[in-house]
């Protein structure tokens, strides 16, 4: 097998396994929480079971989360009575987070759903299939474990200074290279970004930037379409970061925010040629609701609207 064959095999496995994880971690599994919020609950409960407590700085490092983003998650948990925050007795500059009884009960319910989903999958395999699967997973974990632990991992954070310009730039460059779309498309993105920067309501609109090892790797935005409808816009994942599950994580954050903001549905605009994005939307629960002909600088294209109910 050549180097190119090995690379192709790993990428094919990434796509396959991302699909498996998407099926196991469907939106309804963790509702009304996002996958990231469920991960935070998991870490808090694991630290409690180990007889310790969780410090905010440790959660940020272990989960690869931006400080502001994690703070908003913990604020939601506090507001719903799931967790408490207090100063560390050992260092007043650090914060300790603990789950409440309500938080532990909430985690137990989410954990039960996860176990049941995996049990359903394993039940279909038979004894031999289950044995082969567990053995293969162990081999992958042992082989790649040191490499994965040595990396800085992936971070999802709110936009900061310079990010909005990067969003316009990378949309223009990537879509020109991969789809042949020109300045008309880049201008559309620039107008969307400018409107977001000038007028967005933080209570009902938000954006997220994905980083891999400190390098920008993707983005997505949730904006108001009307009082009842949110719109997912400008989803992008850099080629070097595809296959890491970032697209699914970004969509998950957008949908979770829209639900928490009180929207009744969420929609998005796309084109059929964006096949990878379409698979992510379908996996998240979006359905095609409208299709019409359009053009991109004189080239005929198909415009699609995909939607998903939130309430």
Residue, then its C-alpha position, 0 to 999 in steps of 0.5 A: x500500500x502506498x502513502x497515498x493509499x494509506x492517507x485515503x484509507x484514514x480519511x475514508x475511515x474518518x468520514x465513516x466514523x464521524x457518521x457513526x458518532x453523529x448517529x449515536x449523538x443525535x440532537x435529541x440525545x442531549x436535549x435541551x443541552x448541546x454536545x459541548x454542554x453534555x461534555x462539561x457535565x460529564x467532566x464535572x461528574x467524573x471529577x466528583x466520582x474520583x473524589x475531587x473537584x473541578x477547577x475552571x482552568x482544568x476544564x478549559x484545558x481538558x475540553x479545549x474550550x475558550x474561557x468566555x464560552x465555558x463561562x457562559x456554559x457554567x453561568x447557564x448551569x448555575x442559573x438552572x441549579x445544575x452547578x455552583x462556582x466558588x473561589x478555591x480555598x487553596x488559591x483565591x484566583x481560581x474557581x471551583x465548580x461542583x454539580x448540585x443534586x439537580x446537576x447529578x440527576x441531569x447528568x445521570x439521565x443524559x448518561x443513561x440515554x447515551x448508554x442505551x443508544x450504544x447498547x442498541x448499536x452493539x445488540x445488532x452486532x452479535x458476540x463475534x462482532x462486538x468482540x472484533x469492534x472492542x478489540x479494534x477500538x483498543x488497537x486504535x486507541x493504543x496506536x494513536x493515544x500518545x499522538x492525540x494527547x500531545x496535540x493542543x486539540x480543538x477549540x470552539x470560541x466566540x469571534x474576537x478581533x480580526x475573526x470577521x475579516x478572516x471569515x470573509x477572506x476564507x469564504x472568498x478563497x475557499x469557494x473560489x478554489x473549490x467551487x469556482x464562485x467569484x467576487x459576487x459570492x464573496x460580496x454576499x458574505x461580506x454583506x452578511x458579516x458587516x450586518x452582523x458586526x453592526x446590528x446583531x443582538x447578542x441575545x438572539x444572534x451569535x457566532x463561533x470560531x473553531x481552532x485547531x492547535x491555535x490556528x483558525x479552522x472553521x466558523x458558523x453563525x446563528x442570525x435572526x431570520x424573523x421572530x420565530x426563525x433562526x438562520x444558520x449561516x457561513x458554515x466553513x471548515x478548513x481543508x486541513x481540519x476536515x474529518x475532525x468532527x468540527x463541522x458537526x460541533x459547529x452546527x450543534x452549537x448553532x442549533x443549541x443556541x437557537x433553541x435556547x434563544x427561543x426560536x421555533x425553527x432554524x433554517x439554512x441556505x445551501x447548494x447541492x454541490x456542497x455535498x459534505x455540508x449537506x450530509x452534516x445538515x441531514x445528520x443534525x436533523x435538517x430537511x430539504x424544504x424548498x429548491x429553486x434555480x439560480x445562477x452564480x455569475x452566469x452559471x446555473x445553480x440550484x438554491x436550496x433551503x433546509x429547515x428543522x423545528x426547534x419547538 
